[in-house]
Amino acid sequence: MKVQLQGPSDVILKAKLLGTRSAYIDLTKKKSGTYNVKVQTSGFPAGLRVTPNPDSVTVTLQRKVTKQLPVSIDILNKNNISSGYVLSDPTIEPKTVSVTGGQDMVDSIAFIKGVVNVQGADSTIDKMVALNAYDNNGNQLNVNISPSTVHVNIPILKVAKQVSLSATSSSGTPADGYSVGSISVSPKEVMVYGKKKQRTEYHR
């Protein structure tokens, strides 16, 4: 918003130094709808002609509403965590938030989402994540979200354990004239994949 000042130069200079000058619109008693409203000014010294530019603005008013909406987390690079690790199910707290804004804007919300990047991760991620509201086209919406962040915990678990192989016995009976001299194993070590509880059951 700009204003044009006309009057004595000393009064114009005084107006430029004042911190109380302002341009504003009066929406008193206005209800939902679209209005063309005249721009008004205040705080300028007497003796000046003050012309705002533009001299009017179009304003749309909507009923202010608040809704409770669920929160989701978008996990980026989930296939690019460190080798030998796996993602477990994330937890989010709180699971819902309050969203406040104009009714049309709030009604157009498709989801409330935060983003976590797990690129190269090799340990559990535990952090506060900022939230944003989006419509069905992925456009970010200007609404108030409370709380604006949520606590996210994403367990990242090691799923591989190196285990030595050994042969302690054999079954069956060799053909007549033969006996078992020795048993060798190749390869001597393997990687065991699975949940931690399952992996600890295997030692050799």
Backbone as ProteinMPNN parsed JSONL, in Angstrom:
{"seq_chain_A": "MKVQLQGPSDVILKAKLLGTRSAYIDLTKKKSGTYNVKVQTSGFPAGLRVTPNPDSVTVTLQRKVTKQLPVSIDILNKNNISSGYVLSDPTIEPKTVSVTGGQDMVDSIAFIKGVVNVQGADSTIDKMVALNAYDNNGNQLNVNISPSTVHVNIPILKVAKQVSLSATSSSGTPADGYSVGSISVSPKEVMVYGKKKQRTEYHR", "coords_chain_A": {"N_chain_A": [[0.85, -1.184, 0.0], [0.593, 2.169, -0.888], [0.86, 5.719, -0.27], [-0.016, 8.987, -1.372], [1.292, 12.126, -0.69], [0.373, 15.471, -0.281], [1.194, 18.809, 0.206], [2.718, 21.328, 2.402], [6.31, 21.218, 2.394], [7.702, 20.912, 4.822], [5.788, 19.822, 6.479], [5.242, 17.447, 5.165], [7.725, 16.176, 5.513], [7.682, 15.906, 8.269], [5.561, 14.106, 8.486], [6.691, 11.837, 7.347], [8.442, 11.069, 9.295], [6.941, 10.29, 11.394], [5.747, 7.613, 13.457], [3.227, 6.764, 13.726], [1.516, 6.779, 11.606], [-0.85, 5.287, 9.34], [-2.566, 3.066, 7.052], [-5.785, 1.758, 6.495], [-8.61, -0.524, 6.527], [-12.09, -0.595, 7.216], [-13.961, -3.034, 8.596], [-16.108, -3.311, 10.197], [-19.04, -4.784, 11.449], [-19.419, -6.21, 9.148], [-20.455, -9.136, 7.409], [-20.191, -12.592, 6.299], [-19.024, -12.704, 2.952], [-18.238, -10.905, -0.138], [-16.604, -7.839, -0.507], [-16.121, -4.472, -1.678], [-13.989, -2.272, -0.381], [-13.356, 0.932, 0.979], [-10.157, 2.432, 1.345], [-8.803, 3.815, 4.225], [-7.054, 6.415, 6.06], [-4.871, 7.273, 8.81], [-3.286, 9.159, 11.486], [-1.683, 11.032, 10.232], [-0.17, 14.314, 9.895], [-2.029, 17.374, 10.352], [-3.048, 19.445, 7.622], [-2.174, 18.19, 5.402], [-2.847, 16.588, 2.287], [-3.876, 13.41, 1.911], [-3.626, 10.659, -0.118], [-4.499, 7.438, -0.63], [-3.139, 4.623, -2.427], [-3.826, 1.616, -3.829], [-7.138, 3.18, -3.76], [-9.173, 1.664, -2.833], [-10.02, -1.715, -1.843], [-10.657, -5.17, -2.589], [-12.306, -7.423, -0.554], [-12.779, -10.621, 0.825], [-14.811, -12.169, 3.109], [-15.028, -14.875, 5.335], [-16.763, -17.294, 7.321], [-15.275, -18.136, 10.374], [-13.951, -21.217, 11.284], [-13.306, -24.202, 13.241], [-11.742, -27.34, 13.117], [-11.194, -30.778, 14.034], [-8.641, -32.765, 12.894], [-7.038, -35.689, 11.464], [-3.545, -36.647, 11.651], [-0.859, -37.281, 9.4], [2.234, -38.867, 8.387], [4.748, -38.384, 6.03], [7.168, -40.445, 4.839], [10.283, -40.065, 3.583], [12.598, -41.516, 1.244], [12.542, -44.16, 2.195], [13.453, -46.556, 1.232], [16.117, -46.276, 1.2], [17.597, -46.457, 3.529], [20.294, -47.336, 5.813], [22.234, -50.221, 4.903], [21.15, -53.453, 5.896], [19.292, -52.716, 7.736], [15.905, -52.058, 8.826], [12.749, -50.409, 8.501], [10.404, -49.858, 11.105], [6.947, -49.641, 12.19], [5.855, -46.26, 12.357], [5.215, -44.022, 15.145], [2.947, -41.476, 16.138], [2.399, -38.519, 17.924], [0.544, -35.807, 19.069], [-2.225, -37.67, 17.583], [-4.214, -36.326, 16.273], [-5.061, -32.946, 15.306], [-6.037, -29.501, 15.905], [-7.547, -27.462, 13.507], [-7.834, -24.248, 12.249], [-9.541, -21.724, 10.42], [-10.784, -19.879, 7.526], [-14.031, -20.968, 6.473], [-14.364, -22.105, 3.856], [-11.704, -22.627, 3.204], [-10.868, -24.4, 5.227], [-12.644, -26.494, 4.736], [-11.635, -27.433, 2.372], [-9.4, -28.869, 2.962], [-7.412, -31.679, 2.45], [-5.567, -33.317, 3.715], [-3.488, -33.411, 6.672], [-0.118, -33.073, 7.089], [3.205, -34.158, 7.94], [6.753, -34.283, 7.221], [9.37, -36.642, 7.049], [12.73, -37.387, 6.516], [14.514, -40.264, 5.891], [16.907, -40.948, 4.789], [19.784, -42.875, 4.599], [19.66, -43.587, 7.306], [20.514, -45.221, 10.385], [19.654, -45.7, 12.891], [17.056, -45.367, 15.376], [14.657, -42.849, 14.677], [13.711, -39.998, 16.339], [11.867, -37.281, 16.818], [10.597, -33.851, 16.677], [8.164, -32.825, 14.389], [7.255, -30.538, 11.899], [4.002, -29.456, 10.812], [1.82, -29.233, 7.94], [-1.019, -28.103, 6.039], [-2.848, -29.473, 3.281], [-4.49, -29.352, 0.064], [-6.503, -31.375, -2.229], [-4.984, -31.239, -4.521], [-2.443, -31.03, -3.693], [-1.658, -28.519, -2.926], [-0.38, -26.197, -0.594], [-2.104, -24.965, 2.242], [-3.246, -21.947, 3.803], [-3.762, -22.02, 6.906], [-4.432, -22.142, 10.449], [-2.738, -24.346, 12.525], [-2.955, -26.341, 15.353], [-1.624, -28.377, 17.814], [1.31, -27.074, 16.121], [3.367, -28.754, 15.571], [4.292, -32.239, 15.78], [5.18, -35.12, 17.77], [7.29, -37.531, 16.525], [8.156, -40.912, 16.199], [10.237, -43.186, 14.732], [11.043, -46.382, 14.562], [14.11, -47.864, 13.698], [15.499, -50.753, 12.808], [18.085, -53.174, 13.236], [18.49, -55.863, 11.08], [20.068, -57.984, 10.396], [22.355, -60.61, 11.16], [25.567, -61.939, 11.57], [26.393, -65.281, 11.353], [28.225, -68.139, 12.345], [28.808, -71.212, 10.622], [28.572, -74.653, 11.348], [29.174, -78.178, 11.271], [28.0, -80.767, 13.152], [27.17, -83.35, 13.241], [26.227, -86.223, 11.284], [23.791, -87.806, 9.198], [22.428, -91.004, 8.319], [23.961, -93.866, 6.684], [27.131, -94.64, 5.364], [27.976, -96.324, 2.267], [28.86, -99.812, 2.042], [32.166, -100.439, 3.001], [32.957, -97.842, 3.13], [33.571, -94.851, 5.106], [32.873, -91.963, 7.173], [35.149, -89.465, 6.967], [35.828, -86.709, 7.441], [34.073, -83.57, 7.887], [33.384, -80.703, 6.087], [32.447, -77.246, 5.828], [31.054, -74.917, 3.629], [29.85, -71.813, 2.571], [31.653, -70.565, 5.482], [30.357, -68.758, 7.101], [27.185, -67.121, 7.461], [24.604, -64.657, 6.748], [21.97, -63.865, 8.868], [18.65, -62.96, 8.661], [15.965, -61.17, 10.12], [13.57, -60.534, 12.802], [14.742, -59.078, 15.897], [14.417, -60.773, 18.163], [14.159, -63.254, 16.95], [16.634, -63.481, 15.688], [18.433, -63.662, 17.817], [18.164, -66.253, 18.62], [19.829, -67.776, 17.146], [23.061, -68.881, 17.157], [25.178, -70.441, 16.216]], "CA_chain_A": [[0.0, 0.0, 0.0], [1.309, 3.433, -0.959], [0.035, 6.928, -0.126], [0.536, 10.204, -1.957], [1.161, 13.246, 0.235], [0.414, 16.794, -0.885], [1.161, 19.848, 1.226], [4.019, 21.962, 2.651], [7.408, 20.251, 2.472], [8.075, 20.625, 6.203], [4.762, 18.95, 7.037], [5.466, 16.132, 4.555], [8.879, 15.597, 6.196], [7.22, 15.498, 9.594], [4.725, 12.91, 8.318], [7.567, 10.698, 7.066], [9.147, 10.695, 10.518], [5.983, 9.795, 12.374], [5.553, 6.174, 13.483], [1.816, 6.475, 14.002], [0.706, 6.842, 10.394], [-1.303, 3.976, 8.888], [-3.692, 2.941, 6.126], [-6.575, 0.652, 7.02], [-9.977, -0.669, 6.053], [-13.025, -0.82, 8.318], [-14.861, -4.158, 8.302], [-17.065, -3.4, 11.296], [-20.393, -5.274, 11.169], [-19.477, -6.95, 7.888], [-20.666, -10.565, 7.538], [-19.571, -13.359, 5.219], [-19.304, -12.17, 1.626], [-17.161, -10.177, -0.808], [-16.879, -6.404, -0.439], [-15.137, -3.496, -2.125], [-13.915, -1.418, 0.805], [-12.522, 2.118, 0.835], [-8.978, 2.506, 2.202], [-8.76, 5.021, 5.036], [-5.741, 6.708, 6.643], [-4.869, 7.961, 10.099], [-1.966, 9.431, 12.057], [-0.93, 12.005, 9.433], [-0.326, 15.674, 10.408], [-3.009, 18.256, 9.708], [-2.488, 20.274, 6.556], [-1.764, 17.346, 4.281], [-3.831, 15.814, 1.553], [-3.355, 12.039, 1.87], [-4.361, 9.857, -1.089], [-3.987, 6.066, -0.682], [-3.114, 3.978, -3.738], [-5.159, 1.915, -4.364], [-8.024, 3.831, -2.797], [-10.113, 0.655, -2.324], [-9.574, -3.093, -2.012], [-11.711, -6.176, -2.531], [-12.086, -8.306, 0.588], [-13.741, -11.703, 1.0], [-14.904, -12.63, 4.494], [-15.616, -16.194, 5.536], [-16.983, -17.706, 8.701], [-14.122, -18.808, 10.95], [-14.33, -22.508, 11.857], [-12.228, -25.054, 13.758], [-12.012, -28.776, 12.973], [-10.19, -31.749, 14.459], [-8.267, -33.583, 11.74], [-5.942, -36.624, 11.739], [-2.204, -36.305, 11.169], [-0.096, -38.353, 8.75], [3.651, -38.578, 8.173], [5.305, -38.862, 4.768], [8.552, -40.874, 5.068], [11.057, -39.997, 2.342], [13.778, -42.376, 1.088], [12.423, -45.32, 3.077], [14.214, -47.67, 0.65], [17.528, -45.897, 1.151], [18.243, -46.455, 4.833], [21.547, -48.094, 5.792], [22.121, -51.65, 4.597], [21.007, -54.311, 7.058], [18.311, -52.143, 8.65], [14.544, -52.029, 8.319], [11.85, -49.493, 9.198], [9.225, -50.38, 11.77], [5.827, -48.706, 12.092], [6.055, -45.011, 13.109], [4.182, -43.556, 16.068], [2.738, -40.026, 16.063], [1.689, -38.017, 19.097], [-0.793, -36.402, 19.053], [-2.658, -38.224, 16.305], [-5.108, -35.345, 15.661], [-4.776, -31.545, 15.637], [-7.104, -28.543, 15.624], [-7.254, -26.609, 12.354], [-8.72, -23.085, 12.267], [-9.413, -20.846, 9.265], [-12.035, -19.64, 6.828], [-14.738, -22.234, 6.274], [-14.046, -22.696, 2.553], [-10.328, -23.126, 3.252], [-10.821, -25.591, 6.085], [-13.384, -27.57, 4.061], [-10.863, -27.938, 1.228], [-8.234, -29.62, 3.431], [-7.435, -33.121, 2.147], [-4.776, -34.01, 4.724], [-2.483, -32.701, 7.468], [1.038, -33.951, 6.916], [4.582, -33.788, 8.207], [7.691, -35.021, 6.366], [10.61, -37.103, 7.676], [13.668, -37.987, 5.562], [15.288, -41.31, 6.572], [18.058, -41.281, 3.945], [21.007, -43.306, 5.282], [19.462, -43.748, 8.75], [20.892, -46.516, 10.964], [19.165, -45.73, 14.269], [15.687, -44.879, 15.513], [14.461, -41.411, 14.538], [12.792, -39.483, 17.352], [11.974, -35.839, 16.63], [9.398, -33.065, 16.466], [8.007, -32.597, 12.954], [6.3, -29.474, 11.572], [2.85, -29.884, 10.023], [1.19, -28.331, 6.977], [-2.296, -28.567, 5.489], [-2.831, -29.522, 1.825], [-5.734, -29.733, -0.601], [-6.389, -32.581, -3.044], [-3.991, -31.026, -5.574], [-1.121, -30.894, -3.084], [-1.347, -27.127, -2.619], [-0.356, -25.895, 0.833], [-3.179, -24.051, 2.604], [-2.916, -21.006, 4.873], [-4.648, -22.191, 8.049], [-3.733, -22.268, 11.723], [-2.724, -25.727, 13.015], [-2.557, -26.379, 16.755], [-0.261, -27.861, 17.784], [1.876, -26.994, 14.775], [4.341, -29.839, 15.431], [3.971, -33.48, 16.484], [6.314, -35.97, 18.107], [7.322, -38.7, 15.645], [9.171, -41.92, 16.507], [10.311, -44.2, 13.671], [12.064, -47.384, 14.891], [14.936, -48.397, 12.61], [16.041, -51.928, 13.466], [19.054, -53.987, 12.508], [17.815, -57.129, 10.776], [21.016, -58.994, 9.935], [23.366, -61.064, 12.108], [26.491, -62.888, 10.955], [26.427, -66.507, 12.152], [29.148, -69.173, 11.863], [28.217, -72.513, 10.325], [29.381, -75.827, 11.707], [28.481, -79.464, 11.157], [28.347, -81.551, 14.34], [26.819, -84.767, 13.076], [25.691, -86.575, 9.977], [22.755, -88.841, 9.268], [22.572, -92.023, 7.283], [25.111, -94.773, 6.78], [27.821, -94.763, 4.075], [27.96, -97.641, 1.63], [29.841, -100.759, 2.552], [33.547, -100.144, 2.634], [33.232, -96.402, 3.253], [33.295, -94.214, 6.39], [32.987, -90.499, 7.154], [36.449, -89.041, 7.471], [35.703, -85.347, 7.987], [33.004, -82.762, 7.301], [33.737, -79.28, 5.947], [31.298, -76.395, 5.506], [31.366, -73.736, 2.812], [30.731, -70.875, 3.284], [31.754, -70.789, 6.918], [29.475, -67.805, 7.79], [26.035, -66.63, 6.699], [23.866, -63.57, 7.365], [20.621, -64.25, 9.257], [17.763, -61.808, 8.654], [14.713, -61.352, 10.844], [13.405, -59.688, 13.964], [15.821, -59.244, 16.867], [14.161, -61.939, 18.993], [14.438, -64.445, 16.153], [18.066, -63.55, 15.396], [19.194, -64.054, 18.999], [18.057, -67.701, 18.809], [20.842, -68.451, 16.332], [24.431, -68.534, 17.547], [26.086, -71.138, 15.301]], "C_chain_A": [[0.887, 1.236, 0.0], [0.33, 4.577, -0.736], [0.763, 8.094, -0.775], [0.251, 11.361, -1.005], [1.295, 14.556, -0.523], [0.269, 17.832, 0.218], [2.539, 20.452, 1.39], [5.106, 20.924, 2.884], [7.782, 19.921, 3.911], [7.051, 19.689, 6.867], [4.9, 17.533, 6.46], [6.634, 15.421, 5.236], [8.492, 15.103, 7.58], [6.41, 14.202, 9.51], [5.583, 11.675, 8.093], [8.261, 10.183, 8.314], [8.219, 10.104, 11.576], [5.858, 8.269, 12.294], [4.099, 5.774, 13.673], [0.954, 6.433, 12.752], [0.323, 5.432, 9.933], [-2.387, 4.129, 7.842], [-4.46, 1.707, 6.546], [-7.923, 0.593, 6.319], [-10.856, -1.019, 7.246], [-14.032, -1.904, 7.914], [-15.894, -4.352, 9.409], [-18.457, -3.783, 10.781], [-20.524, -5.989, 9.828], [-19.633, -8.441, 8.182], [-19.984, -11.287, 6.377], [-19.983, -12.799, 3.866], [-18.089, -11.465, 1.054], [-17.536, -8.706, -0.897], [-15.748, -5.613, -1.097], [-15.104, -2.394, -1.078], [-12.941, -0.274, 0.566], [-11.36, 2.074, 1.821], [-8.973, 3.838, 2.923], [-7.365, 5.202, 5.625], [-5.914, 7.407, 7.985], [-3.442, 8.219, 10.536], [-1.12, 10.396, 11.263], [-1.17, 13.407, 9.983], [-1.415, 16.44, 9.651], [-2.314, 19.105, 8.65], [-1.991, 19.491, 5.368], [-2.982, 16.738, 3.604], [-3.233, 14.433, 1.336], [-4.236, 11.196, 0.946], [-3.779, 8.452, -1.134], [-4.07, 5.502, -2.101], [-2.826, 2.486, -3.541], [-6.057, 2.542, -3.293], [-9.111, 2.891, -2.282], [-9.553, -0.731, -2.607], [-10.782, -4.022, -1.94], [-11.365, -7.196, -1.451], [-13.18, -9.366, 0.623], [-13.681, -12.188, 2.445], [-15.59, -13.984, 4.544], [-15.814, -16.447, 7.023], [-15.768, -18.49, 9.194], [-14.574, -20.093, 11.636], [-13.085, -23.241, 12.35], [-12.654, -26.511, 13.639], [-10.864, -29.583, 13.569], [-9.894, -32.679, 13.28], [-7.096, -34.499, 12.089], [-4.639, -36.172, 11.081], [-1.581, -37.521, 10.491], [1.345, -37.894, 8.56], [4.09, -39.187, 6.857], [6.786, -39.176, 4.996], [9.279, -40.919, 3.733], [12.259, -40.937, 2.402], [13.73, -43.599, 2.0], [13.16, -46.542, 2.53], [15.709, -47.403, 0.626], [18.129, -45.727, 2.538], [19.488, -47.332, 4.756], [21.292, -49.582, 5.561], [22.039, -52.466, 5.886], [20.021, -53.805, 8.084], [16.939, -52.117, 7.991], [13.726, -51.05, 9.15], [10.733, -50.277, 9.877], [8.13, -49.308, 11.711], [6.068, -47.452, 12.93], [4.916, -44.772, 14.093], [4.146, -42.031, 16.021], [1.949, -39.588, 17.29], [1.703, -36.479, 19.079], [-1.169, -36.881, 17.648], [-3.628, -37.302, 15.571], [-4.714, -33.949, 16.12], [-6.006, -30.698, 15.34], [-6.671, -27.63, 14.481], [-8.291, -25.49, 12.306], [-8.46, -22.212, 11.048], [-10.781, -20.549, 8.689], [-12.697, -20.952, 6.457], [-14.401, -22.885, 4.946], [-12.648, -23.317, 2.552], [-10.243, -24.402, 4.076], [-11.521, -26.766, 5.405], [-12.592, -28.177, 2.903], [-9.633, -28.743, 1.651], [-8.411, -31.109, 3.127], [-6.651, -33.907, 3.196], [-3.847, -33.027, 5.439], [-1.259, -33.599, 7.519], [2.326, -33.298, 7.391], [5.497, -34.676, 7.374], [8.95, -35.373, 7.155], [11.463, -37.789, 6.617], [14.554, -38.988, 6.301], [16.49, -41.758, 5.743], [19.273, -41.661, 4.804], [20.859, -43.58, 6.767], [19.873, -45.146, 9.21], [20.53, -46.588, 12.443], [17.777, -45.098, 14.303], [15.634, -43.356, 15.425], [13.383, -40.976, 15.52], [12.898, -37.96, 17.324], [10.605, -35.188, 16.552], [9.341, -32.676, 14.987], [6.927, -31.541, 12.724], [5.21, -29.993, 10.65], [2.397, -28.802, 9.06], [-0.107, -28.961, 6.489], [-2.251, -28.474, 3.971], [-4.213, -29.857, 1.288], [-5.485, -30.962, -1.479], [-5.36, -32.462, -4.16], [-2.579, -30.866, -5.018], [-0.722, -29.471, -2.789], [-1.387, -26.901, -1.109], [-1.374, -24.799, 1.147], [-2.791, -23.207, 3.812], [-3.971, -21.088, 5.977], [-3.794, -22.3, 9.304], [-3.869, -23.702, 12.229], [-2.209, -25.723, 14.446], [-2.724, -27.794, 17.316], [0.314, -27.911, 16.369], [2.95, -28.046, 14.521], [3.838, -31.06, 16.207], [5.252, -34.254, 16.756], [6.233, -37.258, 17.277], [8.471, -39.619, 16.064], [9.116, -43.003, 15.426], [11.41, -45.195, 14.048], [12.798, -47.863, 13.64], [15.772, -49.512, 13.219], [17.048, -52.655, 12.588], [18.466, -55.364, 12.305], [18.779, -58.225, 10.351], [22.024, -59.315, 11.034], [24.24, -62.095, 11.418], [26.653, -64.095, 11.883], [27.384, -67.517, 11.511], [28.405, -70.481, 11.645], [29.169, -73.624, 10.766], [28.53, -77.075, 11.554], [28.922, -80.331, 12.316], [28.023, -83.033, 14.196], [26.327, -84.989, 11.655], [24.647, -87.654, 10.161], [22.95, -89.831, 8.126], [23.846, -92.838, 7.456], [25.782, -94.881, 5.413], [27.718, -96.183, 3.529], [29.043, -98.534, 2.217], [31.237, -100.409, 2.057], [33.914, -98.681, 2.742], [32.919, -95.937, 4.667], [33.466, -92.697, 6.252], [34.314, -90.108, 7.769], [36.378, -87.669, 8.124], [34.559, -84.64, 7.27], [33.47, -81.307, 7.244], [32.502, -78.521, 5.467], [31.768, -75.197, 4.686], [30.05, -73.104, 2.338], [30.703, -71.122, 4.779], [30.85, -69.853, 7.715], [28.334, -67.4, 6.865], [25.41, -65.459, 7.459], [22.442, -64.049, 7.638], [19.772, -62.98, 9.362], [16.476, -62.146, 9.401], [14.621, -60.397, 12.0], [14.476, -60.019, 15.003], [15.644, -60.505, 17.696], [14.496, -63.221, 18.244], [15.931, -64.609, 15.921], [18.866, -64.033, 16.592], [19.099, -65.551, 19.273], [19.133, -68.473, 18.066], [22.218, -67.948, 16.733], [25.443, -69.159, 16.614], [25.249, -71.962, 14.339]], "O_chain_A": [[1.822, 1.338, 0.794], [-0.87, 4.439, -0.976], [1.99, 8.18, -0.737], [-0.884, 11.553, -0.567], [2.222, 14.731, -1.314], [-0.638, 17.761, 1.048], [3.445, 20.142, 0.617], [4.863, 19.882, 3.493], [8.142, 18.781, 4.207], [7.409, 18.868, 7.711], [4.701, 16.545, 7.168], [6.564, 14.222, 5.509], [8.911, 14.029, 8.012], [6.552, 13.314, 10.351], [5.258, 10.592, 8.58], [8.626, 9.01, 8.393], [8.677, 9.49, 12.54], [5.862, 7.699, 11.204], [3.778, 4.59, 13.77], [-0.224, 6.085, 12.83], [1.092, 4.49, 10.12], [-3.043, 5.166, 7.747], [-3.853, 0.703, 6.919], [-8.325, 1.523, 5.619], [-10.4, -1.673, 8.184], [-14.845, -1.709, 7.01], [-16.482, -5.426, 9.54], [-18.975, -3.201, 9.827], [-21.632, -6.335, 9.419], [-19.008, -8.955, 9.109], [-19.286, -10.668, 5.574], [-21.148, -12.459, 3.655], [-17.031, -11.429, 1.683], [-18.643, -8.363, -1.31], [-14.587, -6.021, -1.079], [-16.081, -1.666, -0.907], [-11.851, -0.468, 0.028], [-11.542, 1.726, 2.988], [-9.124, 4.884, 2.293], [-6.584, 4.252, 5.682], [-6.936, 8.035, 8.262], [-2.503, 7.597, 10.038], [0.057, 10.576, 11.578], [-2.257, 13.682, 10.49], [-1.679, 16.184, 8.476], [-1.136, 19.438, 8.779], [-1.445, 20.065, 4.425], [-3.989, 16.422, 4.236], [-2.212, 14.289, 0.664], [-5.432, 11.035, 1.189], [-2.666, 8.275, -1.629], [-4.959, 5.86, -2.873], [-1.723, 2.118, -3.136], [-5.784, 2.452, -2.096], [-9.885, 3.262, -1.4], [-8.719, -0.906, -3.495], [-11.793, -3.703, -1.314], [-10.27, -7.758, -1.438], [-14.361, -9.056, 0.471], [-12.619, -12.57, 2.937], [-16.602, -14.209, 3.88], [-15.116, -15.883, 7.866], [-15.289, -19.398, 8.513], [-15.476, -20.067, 12.473], [-11.965, -22.944, 11.936], [-13.77, -26.877, 14.006], [-9.719, -29.132, 13.604], [-10.803, -33.306, 12.737], [-6.254, -34.141, 12.913], [-4.635, -35.426, 10.102], [-1.752, -38.652, 10.947], [1.64, -36.698, 8.571], [3.838, -40.362, 6.592], [7.57, -38.28, 5.31], [8.935, -41.712, 2.856], [12.86, -41.134, 3.459], [14.76, -44.028, 2.519], [13.46, -47.468, 3.284], [16.481, -48.202, 0.096], [19.064, -44.946, 2.718], [19.714, -48.0, 3.747], [20.265, -50.123, 5.972], [22.766, -52.205, 6.844], [19.904, -54.369, 9.171], [16.821, -52.15, 6.766], [13.969, -50.878, 10.344], [10.186, -51.225, 9.314], [8.368, -48.199, 11.235], [6.447, -47.561, 14.096], [3.8, -45.255, 13.901], [5.181, -41.378, 15.882], [0.952, -40.213, 17.652], [2.785, -35.893, 19.075], [-0.515, -36.54, 16.662], [-3.846, -37.472, 14.371], [-4.113, -33.779, 17.181], [-6.905, -31.122, 14.613], [-5.564, -27.092, 14.49], [-9.493, -25.756, 12.32], [-7.31, -21.979, 10.677], [-11.807, -20.907, 9.268], [-12.018, -21.936, 6.161], [-14.172, -24.094, 4.897], [-12.431, -24.386, 1.982], [-9.613, -25.374, 3.659], [-11.052, -27.901, 5.485], [-12.853, -29.311, 2.499], [-8.902, -29.246, 0.799], [-9.416, -31.718, 3.492], [-7.02, -35.033, 3.532], [-3.474, -31.981, 4.906], [-1.346, -34.751, 7.942], [2.524, -32.089, 7.274], [5.062, -35.713, 6.873], [9.525, -34.527, 7.839], [10.983, -38.668, 5.901], [15.267, -38.613, 7.232], [17.032, -42.839, 5.976], [19.731, -40.871, 5.63], [21.869, -43.791, 7.44], [19.618, -46.134, 8.522], [21.042, -47.441, 13.168], [17.378, -44.388, 13.379], [16.457, -42.66, 16.019], [12.279, -41.52, 15.528], [13.906, -37.404, 17.758], [9.588, -35.86, 16.385], [10.341, -32.253, 14.408], [5.83, -31.629, 13.275], [5.454, -30.859, 9.81], [2.564, -27.611, 9.32], [-0.276, -30.18, 6.519], [-1.692, -27.525, 3.421], [-5.005, -30.539, 1.939], [-4.389, -31.522, -1.473], [-4.908, -33.476, -4.693], [-1.636, -30.601, -5.763], [0.43, -29.217, -2.436], [-2.308, -27.354, -0.428], [-1.491, -23.822, 0.407], [-2.105, -23.673, 4.721], [-4.941, -20.33, 5.985], [-2.586, -22.521, 9.23], [-4.981, -24.217, 12.35], [-1.148, -25.165, 14.724], [-3.824, -28.347, 17.3], [-0.137, -28.69, 15.529], [3.398, -28.215, 13.387], [3.067, -30.935, 17.159], [6.265, -34.077, 16.08], [5.235, -37.978, 17.323], [9.602, -39.173, 16.258], [8.087, -43.651, 15.23], [12.591, -44.893, 13.876], [12.17, -48.223, 12.644], [16.648, -49.259, 14.046], [16.891, -52.742, 11.37], [17.99, -55.979, 13.259], [18.334, -59.31, 9.975], [22.49, -58.426, 11.746], [23.74, -63.01, 10.763], [27.007, -63.946, 13.053], [27.36, -67.726, 10.298], [27.486, -70.816, 12.392], [30.384, -73.546, 10.585], [27.308, -77.026, 11.692], [30.114, -80.608, 12.452], [28.54, -83.866, 14.939], [26.049, -84.038, 10.924], [24.632, -88.34, 11.183], [23.561, -89.517, 7.105], [24.697, -92.517, 8.286], [25.121, -95.172, 4.416], [27.407, -97.121, 4.263], [30.013, -98.06, 2.809], [31.458, -100.126, 0.88], [35.057, -98.308, 2.477], [32.101, -96.547, 5.357], [34.123, -92.217, 5.328], [34.577, -90.381, 8.94], [36.832, -87.5, 9.256], [34.132, -85.052, 6.191], [33.903, -80.753, 8.255], [31.634, -79.075, 4.794], [32.761, -74.551, 5.02], [29.216, -73.799, 1.757], [29.82, -71.816, 5.282], [30.593, -70.113, 8.891], [28.495, -67.344, 5.645], [25.648, -65.284, 8.654], [21.781, -64.578, 6.744], [20.136, -62.04, 10.068], [15.97, -63.266, 9.321], [15.488, -59.54, 12.174], [15.046, -61.11, 14.99], [16.609, -61.236, 17.917], [15.046, -64.16, 18.819], [16.45, -65.725, 15.95], [19.864, -64.734, 16.426], [19.871, -66.076, 20.075], [19.339, -69.662, 18.307], [22.506, -66.754, 16.66], [26.438, -68.533, 16.249], [25.795, -72.64, 13.47]]}, "name": "protein", "num_of_chains": 1, "seq": "MKVQLQGPSDVILKAKLLGTRSAYIDLTKKKSGTYNVKVQTSGFPAGLRVTPNPDSVTVTLQRKVTKQLPVSIDILNKNNISSGYVLSDPTIEPKTVSVTGGQDMVDSIAFIKGVVNVQGADSTIDKMVALNAYDNNGNQLNVNISPSTVHVNIPILKVAKQVSLSATSSSGTPADGYSVGSISVSPKEVMVYGKKKQRTEYHR"}
